[in-house]
Amino acid sequence: MACFSVLGVLLSTVLAKASYGVQLWLSRVAGLVIIFFAFQTLGLLKLDFLEREYRLDLSRFFGPGFLNSFVFGAAFAVGWTPCVGPILGSLLALAV
C-alpha cells in the first residue's frame, strides 16, 4: 500500500508542474494504450510479439530448498499485499 501512495504522491508532484495541455495529452495516450490492450485481450487485434510466450528457466540456478521457498514467498507477499489489503478489509467489514 505504501508503494502506491508514494508513487501517487511522487507523480502528482511531478505532474503538478506540467501544464494542463501536457496532462491532457498524457491522459489521451494512456487511454489509447488501454484501448489497444483491450482490443488485444478481446482478440480483435493480433500482434505476434504479444502472443508469444516468454519463459525464464531458473531451475538451473535455483533448486528446491528452504531459502528459495522463503524468498519466493516474500516476493509474492510484497506484490500481493497492496492488492488484497483493501479487498480483504472490506470483506471482513461486511462479514462483521
Backbone bond lengths (Angstrom), bond angles and torsions (degrees), N, CA, C in turn:
res aa  C-N    CA-C-N  psi(-1)  N-CA   C-N-CA  omega(-1)  CA-C   N-CA-C  phi
1 M - - - 1.450 - - 1.527 110.57 -
2 A 1.308 115.63 -35.96 1.458 119.13 -179.69 1.531 110.86 -65.46
3 C 1.340 116.79 -33.88 1.471 119.78 179.24 1.522 110.72 -61.09
4 F 1.332 116.77 -45.97 1.456 120.12 -179.39 1.522 111.08 -65.56
5 S 1.316 117.41 -37.90 1.463 120.70 179.14 1.514 110.86 -65.93
6 V 1.328 116.16 -46.43 1.464 120.04 -178.91 1.529 110.48 -64.00
7 L 1.338 116.87 -44.51 1.469 118.90 179.00 1.520 111.45 -64.55
8 G 1.320 117.75 -39.22 1.461 120.53 178.90 1.515 112.28 -63.22
9 V 1.326 116.67 -45.16 1.463 120.47 178.82 1.521 110.75 -66.54
10 L 1.325 116.74 -42.27 1.463 120.64 -179.65 1.525 111.40 -62.49
11 L 1.336 116.26 -48.30 1.467 119.06 -178.82 1.518 112.21 -67.27
12 S 1.339 116.99 -38.54 1.462 117.84 179.25 1.528 110.71 -67.48
13 T 1.332 117.42 -33.36 1.464 120.68 176.98 1.525 110.60 -68.23
14 V 1.323 116.39 -43.77 1.470 119.82 -179.49 1.522 110.28 -67.14
15 L 1.318 116.78 -43.50 1.466 119.69 -177.41 1.524 113.15 -79.15
16 A 1.331 118.38 -12.73 1.462 120.14 177.81 1.519 110.88 -64.96
17 K 1.320 116.06 -30.80 1.470 120.14 179.20 1.528 111.74 -77.87
18 A 1.315 117.34 -21.01 1.469 120.15 -178.79 1.528 109.42 -73.65
19 S 1.287 114.56 153.82 1.457 118.58 -179.64 1.525 110.23 -74.66
20 Y 1.299 115.86 166.04 1.457 121.21 -179.82 1.523 111.23 -62.31
21 G 1.319 117.15 -34.27 1.455 121.16 179.53 1.515 113.03 -64.22
22 V 1.335 116.53 -39.53 1.460 120.49 178.12 1.521 110.03 -66.21
23 Q 1.321 117.02 -43.74 1.461 120.96 178.52 1.523 111.15 -62.77
24 L 1.323 116.46 -37.59 1.460 120.58 179.10 1.525 110.41 -64.58
25 W 1.339 117.33 -45.08 1.467 119.85 -179.99 1.520 111.94 -69.10
26 L 1.318 117.64 -36.30 1.464 120.11 176.17 1.524 111.15 -62.25
27 S 1.318 117.25 -41.00 1.463 119.69 178.92 1.533 111.14 -69.48
28 R 1.307 117.84 -33.28 1.473 119.94 176.75 1.524 111.20 -67.74
29 V 1.327 116.80 -43.84 1.461 120.64 178.49 1.524 110.24 -63.33
30 A 1.328 116.84 -42.47 1.462 120.34 178.37 1.526 110.60 -62.67
31 G 1.324 117.12 -39.12 1.458 120.42 177.05 1.516 112.49 -63.90
32 L 1.326 116.90 -40.26 1.462 120.43 177.62 1.525 111.88 -65.43
33 V 1.328 116.94 -37.50 1.468 120.25 177.45 1.527 109.93 -64.60
34 I 1.314 117.33 -42.17 1.471 120.81 178.51 1.522 110.67 -63.70
35 I 1.327 117.38 -42.70 1.469 121.00 178.23 1.526 110.39 -64.31
36 F 1.331 117.15 -40.34 1.459 122.33 177.67 1.527 110.86 -58.60
37 F 1.334 116.65 -48.30 1.462 120.02 179.69 1.526 111.66 -68.64
38 A 1.323 118.02 -29.96 1.467 120.64 176.14 1.525 110.29 -65.97
39 F 1.325 117.28 -42.88 1.470 120.29 176.84 1.523 110.94 -62.79
40 Q 1.331 116.49 -38.84 1.460 120.51 177.72 1.530 110.12 -64.39
41 T 1.314 117.72 -43.29 1.463 122.05 -179.35 1.522 111.40 -66.35
42 L 1.322 116.73 -38.42 1.461 120.94 179.78 1.523 112.91 -75.05
43 G 1.311 118.19 -13.72 1.450 121.67 -180.00 1.514 113.43 87.75
44 L 1.333 117.69 8.67 1.457 121.11 178.27 1.524 111.85 -79.08
45 L 1.312 116.13 -18.00 1.448 122.24 -179.11 1.521 107.51 -133.83
46 K 1.313 116.78 126.30 1.463 121.05 -179.20 1.523 109.33 -119.67
47 L 1.300 115.82 113.92 1.457 121.41 175.21 1.520 107.96 -117.90
48 D 1.340 115.60 130.49 1.455 120.68 -173.80 1.531 113.55 -61.61
49 F 1.315 117.10 -39.58 1.461 118.10 -176.59 1.526 112.26 -70.24
50 L 1.331 117.84 -19.47 1.459 120.83 174.26 1.529 112.08 -90.04
51 E 1.310 117.13 -17.56 1.464 121.06 -179.38 1.530 112.40 -89.91
52 R 1.338 117.75 -20.42 1.461 121.24 -178.81 1.512 111.33 -67.20
53 E 1.315 114.58 151.74 1.457 120.20 178.05 1.522 108.83 -102.30
54 Y 1.306 114.70 127.02 1.452 120.87 178.81 1.523 108.23 -112.09
55 R 1.324 116.59 125.75 1.457 120.75 179.35 1.521 109.22 -126.32
56 L 1.283 113.88 144.20 1.441 121.10 176.50 1.521 107.10 -114.51
57 D 1.304 116.81 111.62 1.457 121.43 -176.86 1.527 109.28 -88.13
58 L 1.324 115.16 104.63 1.448 120.73 -179.03 1.518 112.58 -102.34
59 S 1.325 117.32 5.75 1.457 119.69 -176.43 1.528 112.21 -66.09
60 R 1.304 117.62 -26.03 1.463 119.47 178.99 1.527 111.42 -76.23
61 F 1.346 116.94 -21.24 1.458 120.40 178.58 1.524 112.71 -95.58
62 F 1.330 115.78 -37.96 1.459 120.69 -175.30 1.517 109.88 -122.25
63 G 1.291 117.00 120.29 1.455 121.63 176.28 1.516 109.47 -101.78
64 P 1.326 117.07 -179.89 1.457 119.15 177.95 1.529 110.06 -67.15
65 G 1.291 116.34 143.15 1.453 120.26 179.78 1.509 110.80 172.25
66 F 1.317 115.53 166.02 1.457 120.69 -177.55 1.524 112.07 -64.60
67 L 1.312 117.60 -46.41 1.464 121.06 -176.34 1.531 111.54 -64.19
68 N 1.315 117.21 -43.00 1.469 120.44 178.84 1.521 111.24 -64.06
69 S 1.323 116.50 -40.69 1.466 120.06 178.18 1.519 110.83 -65.02
70 F 1.317 116.82 -40.51 1.455 120.54 179.02 1.526 111.43 -63.98
71 V 1.328 117.60 -45.43 1.467 121.67 -179.62 1.527 110.31 -63.92
72 F 1.329 117.11 -42.48 1.463 119.66 178.39 1.529 110.49 -63.42
73 G 1.317 117.36 -43.91 1.464 120.71 178.45 1.510 112.77 -62.56
74 A 1.330 116.74 -40.27 1.461 120.31 178.75 1.528 110.91 -66.25
75 A 1.330 117.14 -42.30 1.470 120.38 178.64 1.519 110.88 -65.03
76 F 1.331 116.96 -39.21 1.462 120.45 178.10 1.519 110.97 -65.70
77 A 1.329 116.96 -39.80 1.461 120.81 -179.45 1.520 111.64 -64.69
78 V 1.330 117.08 -37.89 1.464 120.48 179.05 1.526 110.84 -63.02
79 G 1.317 117.33 -39.68 1.464 120.57 179.58 1.510 112.90 -78.49
80 W 1.311 118.03 -29.51 1.470 121.82 -174.19 1.519 111.78 -82.95
81 T 1.314 117.66 -36.22 1.455 121.83 -171.43 1.528 113.90 -58.61
82 P 1.342 120.91 -45.78 1.460 118.48 179.92 1.529 112.91 -63.62
83 C 1.327 117.08 -28.20 1.450 119.89 -177.94 1.524 111.92 -81.69
84 V 1.320 116.28 -38.83 1.456 119.04 -173.87 1.534 111.64 -84.65
85 G 1.336 118.27 -22.33 1.458 121.25 -175.61 1.520 114.54 -55.29
86 P 1.329 119.37 -59.77 1.468 119.86 -178.53 1.525 112.80 -66.06
87 I 1.316 116.76 -35.90 1.468 119.53 -178.98 1.516 110.39 -68.38
88 L 1.326 116.46 -48.08 1.456 120.07 179.89 1.512 110.84 -64.60
89 G 1.321 117.36 -39.13 1.473 120.36 178.09 1.509 112.19 -61.76
90 S 1.324 117.46 -42.95 1.463 119.32 179.51 1.522 111.38 -70.25
91 L 1.325 117.77 -35.94 1.463 119.66 177.42 1.520 111.82 -66.62
92 L 1.321 116.29 -41.50 1.466 119.11 177.49 1.523 111.54 -66.60
93 A 1.331 116.44 -36.72 1.470 119.71 177.88 1.523 110.10 -64.97
94 L 1.321 117.02 -40.98 1.462 119.63 178.17 1.525 111.56 -68.08
95 A 1.336 116.65 -35.56 1.456 119.62 179.95 1.519 112.00 -68.09
96 V 1.329 116.89 -33.67 1.460 120.07 179.55 1.499 108.89 -71.12
